[in-house]
Amino acid sequence: MATIEKRGPYQVRVKIRRRGRSVSKTFETLLEAKEWARIEEGRITGDTYVDRRQSQRTSLREACDVYEAEGIRPGPDSANKKSKLKYWRSTEFADWSIVSIQPHDLIGWRREILDEENADEGEVYGPDAQVKPGTVRHRLNVLSSVYKHWRSTKDMTVMNPVIENVRPSVMDARDRRVFPEEEMKLLKAVRTSSRPWLETAVIVSMESAVRQGELAKLTWDNVHLYGKDPYLYLPAKNTKTRRARKVPLSRRAVNALKAWRKASEKEATILGPATRVFCVETSRGIAHAWRDAVRHDKFPDLHWHDFRHEAISRFFENTDLKDMEIMAISGHETTAMLKRYSHLRTHRLARRLNKKSSSPGGRKAKVAAKRKSA
């Protein structure tokens, strides 16, 4: 128990003794003394007192500001996270206290912007949905990061409202392929683009599965075209996962990069090692060039990211690379992310199975037949 005693006309001292431990402290007011005693006794007994007043006074807008200032590390994904924080600052939740936002509030928000009430059977969103389910998941992921940062740095008692069942199911995973005839037509279209590097960028993307943002930051000193095993080196600061990796290059990608290098040297008086390969500052430069050159009516529903999907699909279809090797090239963080591609090897597995399959005694019969013919 705490003992509070006066120390002259203007001070009070608190003494706490429990389990052989004694602590004391002097304060100017009785209120401060009682508050300290309550907190300290809680620490000794295991019933720690947590002052939640700061969390109660903090709005979601302010918590977003704290996370942006303290929790976002510089990197390729930082701009994307900041745009999601900007979105949350514009919602009705922006002025709510962070302790008052509950899972059911977010579920109501999700249902509204996805128009779930009017969704057809088996669908995740309705005809008047403002965005796709994937966008909602990304926004909720950033909101969850805001709460995780606040819990770890300010107040562990604050509940993270982004729990199970708050995120929508994502049923709109893209499976767009680029087949040979369309690829030839596509390369012809980008070849006539006002950006002479665009054709090379398309080829490298389809051959290596390098992301758009990683291509945009690629410099010539990280392009290794000569030697037995040509490759691209992607520094950790330029990758989405913040992990450096080496991406092996096919002969087609090497030839495209060599041709572009030669053309660049003719036009540029100085082509230093740190020069950007594709003459853009950010991935938006590639996106703008793509939209200018490729018309939607001629290439319906074709996005730049589909090249990455096409490259990984070809790894599974045309090579004997193992899942871990493909993951090392593509930059995926887990093998689970590659499960959607596993069906592409079904025909090859059947072929291998048939090679090994035989009727009982089949091998002996073949050996006997061979000896007989001899």
Secondary structure as GFF3:
##gff-version 3
##sequence-region A 1 374
A	DSSP	beta_strand	2	6	.	.	.	ID=ss1
A	DSSP	beta_strand	12	18	.	.	.	ID=ss2
A	DSSP	beta_strand	21	27	.	.	.	ID=ss3
A	DSSP	alpha_helix	30	45	.	.	.	ID=ss4
A	DSSP	alpha_helix	53	57	.	.	.	ID=ss5
A	DSSP	alpha_helix	60	70	.	.	.	ID=ss6
A	DSSP	alpha_helix	78	89	.	.	.	ID=ss7
A	DSSP	three_ten_helix	92	95	.	.	.	ID=ss8
A	DSSP	alpha_helix	103	113	.	.	.	ID=ss9
A	DSSP	three_ten_helix	116	118	.	.	.	ID=ss10
A	DSSP	alpha_helix	133	153	.	.	.	ID=ss11
A	DSSP	alpha_helix	180	191	.	.	.	ID=ss12
A	DSSP	alpha_helix	198	208	.	.	.	ID=ss13
A	DSSP	alpha_helix	212	216	.	.	.	ID=ss14
A	DSSP	three_ten_helix	220	222	.	.	.	ID=ss15
A	DSSP	beta_strand	223	224	.	.	.	ID=ss16
A	DSSP	beta_strand	231	234	.	.	.	ID=ss17
A	DSSP	three_ten_helix	236	238	.	.	.	ID=ss18
A	DSSP	beta_strand	245	248	.	.	.	ID=ss19
A	DSSP	alpha_helix	251	267	.	.	.	ID=ss20
A	DSSP	alpha_helix	283	293	.	.	.	ID=ss21
A	DSSP	alpha_helix	305	318	.	.	.	ID=ss22
A	DSSP	alpha_helix	323	330	.	.	.	ID=ss23
A	DSSP	three_ten_helix	335	345	.	.	.	ID=ss24
A	DSSP	alpha_helix	346	356	.	.	.	ID=ss25
A	DSSP	alpha_helix	362	373	.	.	.	ID=ss26
###
